[in-house]
Amino acid sequence: VQLVESGGGLVQPGGSLRLSCAASGFTISSYAMRWYRQAPGKERELIAAITSGGGCTNYADSVKGRFTISRDNAENTVYLQMNTLKPEDTAVYYCKAVWVAVRREYWGQGTQVTVSS
């Protein structure tokens, strides 16, 4: 069972990145999916979430209007499109799969996003 994030890197302020989180060893269709981030010296924070069917999304105020979470259950992958990036978006980004009914959850290993000129 594994979640693997990719797509991070160095980007200038105002730029865009698309993060991917690919699952293996299980199917994400029964799981709500979430993106978190953790900046140096700060606690990990939930920034985006999507229901198992993809019909409902939620965002932290800090990213609302700039980030979009989506999922492709057929590809067993969840995405985070990040636009108009700011230096304060610099963090390690993690994805998490959550199936509340059976108390099952999985974390990815994280991908670094650095926003700097």
C-alpha positions as CSV (number, residue, x, y, z in Angstrom):
1,V,0.0,0.0,0.0
2,Q,1.5,3.3,-1.1
3,L,0.8,6.9,-1.9
4,V,3.4,8.7,-4.0
5,E,3.3,12.4,-4.5
6,S,5.1,14.1,-7.4
7,G,5.2,17.4,-9.2
8,G,6.8,19.5,-6.6
9,G,9.7,21.8,-7.3
10,L,11.0,25.4,-7.5
11,V,8.7,28.0,-9.0
12,Q,8.6,31.7,-9.1
13,P,5.9,33.7,-7.3
14,G,2.8,33.9,-9.5
15,G,3.6,30.6,-11.1
16,S,1.8,27.3,-11.2
17,L,2.4,23.7,-10.3
18,R,0.3,20.5,-10.5
19,L,0.9,17.9,-7.8
20,S,-0.1,14.3,-8.3
21,C,-0.7,11.6,-5.7
22,A,-0.7,8.1,-7.1
23,A,-2.0,5.2,-5.1
24,S,-0.9,1.6,-5.4
25,G,-1.9,-1.5,-3.4
26,F,-5.4,-0.2,-2.9
27,T,-8.1,1.7,-4.8
28,I,-8.9,5.3,-3.8
29,S,-12.6,5.1,-4.9
30,S,-13.8,4.5,-1.4
31,Y,-11.5,7.0,0.2
32,A,-11.9,10.7,0.8
33,M,-8.6,12.3,-0.3
34,R,-6.8,15.3,1.3
35,W,-3.8,17.5,0.7
36,Y,-1.9,18.8,3.6
37,R,1.2,20.9,3.8
38,Q,3.9,21.6,6.4
39,A,6.2,24.6,6.3
40,P,9.4,24.7,8.3
41,G,8.7,25.2,12.0
42,K,5.0,25.0,11.5
43,E,2.3,22.4,12.1
44,R,1.0,20.3,9.3
45,E,-2.2,21.9,7.9
46,L,-5.1,20.6,5.9
47,I,-5.5,22.7,2.7
48,A,-7.8,20.8,0.4
49,A,-10.2,17.8,0.6
50,I,-12.4,15.9,-1.9
51,T,-15.1,13.3,-1.2
52,S,-14.7,9.8,-2.5
53,G,-17.0,10.5,-5.5
54,G,-15.5,13.8,-6.1
55,G,-18.7,15.7,-5.7
56,C,-17.7,17.9,-2.9
57,T,-14.5,19.8,-2.2
58,N,-13.2,22.0,0.6
59,Y,-10.3,24.4,0.9
60,A,-8.4,26.3,3.6
61,D,-8.9,30.0,3.3
62,S,-5.2,30.4,2.6
63,V,-5.5,28.6,-0.8
64,K,-9.2,29.1,-1.7
65,G,-9.5,30.5,-5.2
66,R,-5.9,29.5,-6.1
67,F,-5.8,25.8,-5.6
68,T,-8.0,23.1,-7.0
69,I,-8.2,19.5,-5.9
70,S,-9.5,16.8,-8.2
71,R,-9.4,13.1,-8.6
72,D,-9.4,10.4,-11.3
73,N,-10.6,7.2,-9.6
74,A,-9.9,5.3,-12.8
75,E,-6.3,6.4,-12.7
76,N,-6.2,5.9,-8.9
77,T,-4.7,9.4,-8.6
78,V,-5.6,12.7,-6.9
79,Y,-4.3,16.1,-8.1
80,L,-3.7,19.5,-6.7
81,Q,-3.5,22.3,-9.2
82,M,-1.8,25.3,-7.6
83,N,-2.0,28.7,-9.3
84,T,-0.8,32.1,-8.4
85,L,1.7,30.7,-6.0
86,K,3.2,32.8,-3.2
87,P,6.3,32.5,-1.1
88,E,4.2,31.5,1.8
89,D,3.1,28.4,-0.1
90,T,6.5,27.0,0.3
91,A,6.2,23.7,2.2
92,V,6.3,19.9,1.9
93,Y,3.0,18.8,0.5
94,Y,1.4,15.5,1.5
95,C,-1.6,13.6,0.4
96,K,-3.7,11.4,2.6
97,A,-6.4,8.8,1.9
98,V,-9.1,8.5,4.5
99,W,-11.9,5.9,4.8
100,V,-13.7,6.9,8.0
101,A,-16.2,4.0,8.1
102,V,-13.4,1.4,8.4
103,R,-10.9,3.7,10.2
104,R,-8.3,3.3,7.5
105,E,-5.9,6.0,6.3
106,Y,-2.7,6.2,4.4
107,W,-0.1,9.0,4.0
108,G,2.3,9.8,1.2
109,Q,5.9,10.7,1.8
110,G,5.6,14.3,0.7
111,T,6.9,16.5,-2.1
112,Q,8.7,19.8,-1.7
113,V,7.3,23.0,-3.2
114,T,9.4,26.1,-3.0
115,V,8.1,29.4,-4.2
116,S,11.0,31.9,-4.7
117,S,12.4,34.3,-7.1
